[in-house]
Amino acid sequence: MLASAFADLEAWNWMVLGFALLAAEILLPGVFLLWIGIAAIVTGALSLWLWDWGFWTWQVQVLVFLVLSLVSAFAGRRVMGSNETATDEPLLNRRDEQLVGRTGILAEPIAEGVGRIRLGDTIWRVTGPDLPAGTRVRVVSARGGDLAVEPDVGEPASTLH
């Protein structure tokens, strides 16, 4: 039954599938169905051209569709990925990483490696060596919203409390 359904595939079925995938891309954007839809439309166009040839069976059509899907997805990734532009604000949406290098005063002591610091209007969780509240510390790294600090022994570059 499945073989007869595939055997009945005609060029217009590929076209309908391609346009359905393009419509699905519009409804569910993700820039992935676009490339598969294009592959289905190209397979349909090839079917219109090669329909009378004996080798153009449903197995060959499906194989061509799969290969074209892979090729178009890789080509699309290359084309869409090349549009990345350099920015003058690489840390714009990475607030914790913007704090690396800043100094501040511990709002709560660091006990068992964990404490809290107020920087600007936010209280941040910090990790580092055990230190009492009120100690001046420097943020040395940020990961997952936690700031790693160490005691600040030099002149503060910028102080936020």
C-alpha positions as CSV (number, residue, x, y, z in Angstrom):
1,M,0.0,0.0,0.0
2,L,2.8,2.4,0.9
3,A,4.7,1.4,-2.3
4,S,1.6,2.2,-4.4
5,A,1.2,5.6,-2.7
6,F,4.8,6.4,-3.5
7,A,4.4,5.1,-7.1
8,D,1.6,7.5,-7.6
9,L,3.8,10.5,-6.8
10,E,3.7,12.9,-9.6
11,A,5.4,16.2,-10.1
12,W,2.5,18.2,-8.7
13,N,2.6,16.2,-5.4
14,W,6.1,17.4,-4.9
15,M,5.1,21.0,-5.7
16,V,2.2,20.8,-3.2
17,L,4.5,19.4,-0.6
18,G,7.0,22.1,-1.2
19,F,4.4,24.9,-0.9
20,A,2.9,23.3,2.2
21,L,6.4,23.3,3.8
22,L,6.9,27.0,2.8
23,A,3.5,27.8,4.3
24,A,4.5,25.9,7.5
25,E,7.7,28.0,7.6
26,I,5.6,31.2,7.6
27,L,3.4,29.9,10.4
28,L,6.2,28.3,12.4
29,P,9.3,30.3,11.5
30,G,12.6,28.7,12.1
31,V,14.3,28.9,8.7
32,F,14.5,25.2,8.4
33,L,11.4,24.1,6.6
34,L,12.2,26.8,4.0
35,W,15.1,24.7,2.7
36,I,13.2,21.4,2.7
37,G,10.3,23.1,0.9
38,I,12.7,24.4,-1.8
39,A,14.1,20.9,-2.2
40,A,10.5,19.6,-2.7
41,I,9.7,22.2,-5.3
42,V,13.0,21.5,-7.2
43,T,12.2,17.8,-7.1
44,G,8.8,18.6,-8.6
45,A,10.4,20.7,-11.3
46,L,12.7,17.8,-12.1
47,S,9.8,15.5,-12.2
48,L,8.0,17.6,-14.7
49,W,11.1,17.5,-16.9
50,L,12.0,13.8,-16.4
51,W,8.6,12.2,-16.0
52,D,8.7,10.2,-19.2
53,W,12.2,8.8,-18.6
54,G,12.2,5.2,-17.4
55,F,14.7,5.7,-14.5
56,W,12.6,8.4,-12.8
57,T,10.8,6.0,-10.4
58,W,9.4,7.0,-7.0
59,Q,12.6,5.6,-5.3
60,V,14.8,7.9,-7.4
61,Q,12.5,10.9,-6.7
62,V,12.6,10.3,-2.9
63,L,16.4,9.9,-3.1
64,V,16.8,13.1,-5.1
65,F,14.5,14.9,-2.6
66,L,16.6,13.7,0.4
67,V,19.8,14.8,-1.3
68,L,18.4,18.2,-2.3
69,S,17.1,18.7,1.2
70,L,20.5,18.1,2.7
71,V,22.3,20.3,0.1
72,S,19.8,23.1,0.4
73,A,19.9,23.0,4.2
74,F,23.7,23.2,4.2
75,A,23.7,25.9,1.6
76,G,21.0,27.9,3.5
77,R,23.0,27.6,6.7
78,R,26.0,29.0,4.9
79,V,24.1,31.8,3.3
80,M,22.2,32.8,6.5
81,G,25.2,32.3,8.7
82,S,27.3,34.7,6.7
83,N,25.0,37.7,7.6
84,E,26.4,38.0,11.1
85,T,27.8,41.5,11.6
86,A,30.3,42.7,14.1
87,T,28.8,44.8,16.9
88,D,30.2,47.6,19.0
89,E,28.4,46.1,22.0
90,P,29.3,42.4,22.1
91,L,28.2,42.1,25.8
92,L,24.9,43.9,25.4
93,N,22.7,41.2,26.7
94,R,25.2,39.6,29.0
95,R,24.9,41.7,32.0
96,D,26.9,39.4,34.3
97,E,29.9,39.4,31.9
98,Q,29.8,43.2,31.8
99,L,30.7,43.2,35.5
100,V,34.0,41.4,35.1
101,G,36.8,43.7,36.4
102,R,34.5,45.8,38.6
103,T,35.0,46.1,42.3
104,G,32.6,46.3,45.1
105,I,32.0,45.7,48.8
106,L,30.5,42.3,50.0
107,A,27.0,42.8,51.2
108,E,27.0,39.4,52.9
109,P,30.1,37.4,53.9
110,I,31.4,34.6,51.6
111,A,30.9,31.5,53.7
112,E,31.7,28.0,52.3
113,G,32.5,29.6,49.0
114,V,29.2,31.5,48.5
115,G,28.2,35.1,49.3
116,R,26.4,38.2,48.0
117,I,27.5,41.5,46.6
118,R,25.6,44.6,45.6
119,L,26.7,46.1,42.2
120,G,24.5,48.9,41.0
121,D,20.9,48.2,41.9
122,T,21.3,44.4,41.8
123,I,22.5,41.9,44.4
124,W,24.6,39.2,42.8
125,R,25.5,35.8,44.1
126,V,29.3,35.5,44.3
127,T,31.7,32.6,44.7
128,G,35.2,32.8,46.0
129,P,37.3,32.4,49.1
130,D,35.6,32.9,52.5
131,L,35.7,36.6,53.3
132,P,33.8,38.8,55.8
133,A,31.1,41.2,54.8
134,G,32.5,44.6,54.0
135,T,35.5,43.3,52.2
136,R,36.4,45.0,48.9
137,V,36.4,42.4,46.1
138,R,37.0,42.3,42.3
139,V,34.9,40.3,39.9
140,V,37.2,38.0,38.0
141,S,34.7,36.0,36.0
142,A,31.0,35.4,35.4
143,R,29.2,32.1,34.6
144,G,25.5,31.4,34.7
145,G,24.6,34.5,36.7
146,D,27.2,33.8,39.4
147,L,30.2,36.1,39.8
148,A,33.6,34.7,40.9
149,V,35.4,37.2,43.0
150,E,38.7,37.6,44.7
151,P,39.9,40.1,47.3
152,D,40.9,43.4,45.7
153,V,44.4,44.4,46.7
154,G,45.0,47.2,44.1
155,E,43.4,50.5,43.3
156,P,39.8,50.0,42.2
157,A,39.2,50.7,38.5
158,S,35.5,51.4,39.2
159,T,33.5,51.1,42.3
160,L,29.8,50.3,42.4
161,H,27.9,49.8,45.6
